[in-house]
Amino acid sequence: MSSSRKAPVIVITGTPGTGKTTHAELLVQESPVPLKHINVGEMVKEKGLYEAFDEEWQSYTVDEDKLLDELEPLASEGGIVLDWHTCDIFPERWADLVVVLRCNHTKLWDRLEKRGYPLKKIQENNEAEIMDVVIEEARSSYAQEIVVELQSERTEDLESNVARIVQWIEAWKKDNGGSES
């Protein structure tokens, strides 16, 4: 799908609290091509792309068909950064790069506590990080050469990760015949 696009589709994923939104927002600012940040969780809430709200987990049960229908035209056009805690829902043809952010589980616990997450949700997310759930999901859903695992614990990590993705975008532009910004 990428051959007809003027800009790539980048998926930034990771356990909640790993810095997906912060990375996506900075990437949009630093990118050599115009990119639009799509916080998928916010889109689900704002556009009613869910079946129900789970009180126990304090989260929405996403209507995947509605979500994919909403995202398809945007992904076809390219120039988006999809920011969500899961990635295997997105068709393989959409993604040009899948970035999986990782964080030490004790740092992650602190971040989720600061967000006011219920203990059960903190425990589940922490366990997911320890058990490599998101990276394994990415590796089983996409070609190995487009999946990148990056540490996200300090400001320096954020800056170097975004710089690395910007370099990748520059190479993508050359490989896809896009020299203009």
ABEGO torsion letter per residue (X at the ends): XAAABABBBBBBBEBBGAGAAAAAAAAAAABABBBBBBBAAAAAAAAGABABBBAAAGBBBBBAAAAAAAAAAAAAAEGBBBBBABAAABBAAABABBBBBBBBAAAAAAAAAAAGBBAAAAAAAAAAAAAGAAAAAAAAABBAAABBBBBBABAAAAAAAAAAAAAAAAAAAAAAGBABX
